[in-house]
Amino acid sequence: MPTRGAPPSLEEIDAVFGALAHEARRHVVLVLGHLGGELPSGYLAARFQHSWPTTTRHLKVLEEAGIVEVQRGGRSSRYRLDRERLERVVGGWLRHVQPVDPAKTWPATGPKTTRALDKRFRKKGNSR
């Protein structure tokens, strides 16, 4: 997944993953992603078994997280997926879980056994 721009902040990552934590919001993202372009809120609401207020709350969460952009006109709203932001934030987070270069090694530090750990603990004057 390509990433663009500055790496995402922790706040951005929390906002995006928090918004995507709910199944209905993930579904909205998938619908917008597959159908592309802008979709009216009524069309999106018709695809769910939720009440209108629940649907609009889900859309608001996605908007506040920056996952969707909204074009409001009169009584209608059209939603578009902000693919670039989603790719930057999710892609930026995924970079942290990519495999480590096998040539990279870490020096072994610290006690190797529980007995050695216990000795180290007692040597520092700590008691149980």
Protein Blocks (a to p, Z undefined) as FASTA:
>chain_A
ZZehjdddfklmmmmmmmmmpmklmmmmmmmmmngpaddfklmmmmpcbdfklmmmmmmm
mmmnomaccddehjbccddddfklmmmmmmmmmmmmgccdfkbccddedjfbfklmmmmm
mmnopaZZ
